[in-house]
Amino acid sequence: MSGKIHLCRAYDLKDGAKAPGAHLLVDRIWPRGVAKEDLELDAWLKDIAPSDDLRKWFDHDADKWDEFRKRYRDELDEASDAVEEALKWVRKGAVTLIYGAKDEEHNQAVALRDYLNEKRD
């Protein structure tokens, strides 16, 4: 059985919002201004986040979105242990991928959700 993959900004959880399933932070760096106790994480999957070089290159520029997704997918293809760890959570049930980006449509959690949905069994 696989669960649904939800997305939520870390800052929304900080403000008391609830998110379903296991809470997985998928940023390489901790969201600025968020206390660790505010997120109530089940796991922090740093290794599944985009590399520093890719993150800095993308810089949340929507014009680079398609190329970012391609490059991030290439990185994920090479990060089989991190991907498998995330998929284990998904196979257990619902998960929420937590991220810090302001743009809710063009961020690594969106790309990761799509990738994991393709890879789940």
Secondary structure as GFF3:
##gff-version 3
##sequence-region A 1 121
A	DSSP	beta_strand	5	9	.	.	.	ID=ss1
A	DSSP	alpha_helix	10	14	.	.	.	ID=ss2
A	DSSP	beta_strand	22	25	.	.	.	ID=ss3
A	DSSP	alpha_helix	36	39	.	.	.	ID=ss4
A	DSSP	beta_strand	43	44	.	.	.	ID=ss5
A	DSSP	three_ten_helix	46	48	.	.	.	ID=ss6
A	DSSP	alpha_helix	52	58	.	.	.	ID=ss7
A	DSSP	three_ten_helix	62	64	.	.	.	ID=ss8
A	DSSP	alpha_helix	65	78	.	.	.	ID=ss9
A	DSSP	alpha_helix	80	92	.	.	.	ID=ss10
A	DSSP	beta_strand	95	99	.	.	.	ID=ss11
A	DSSP	alpha_helix	108	119	.	.	.	ID=ss12
###
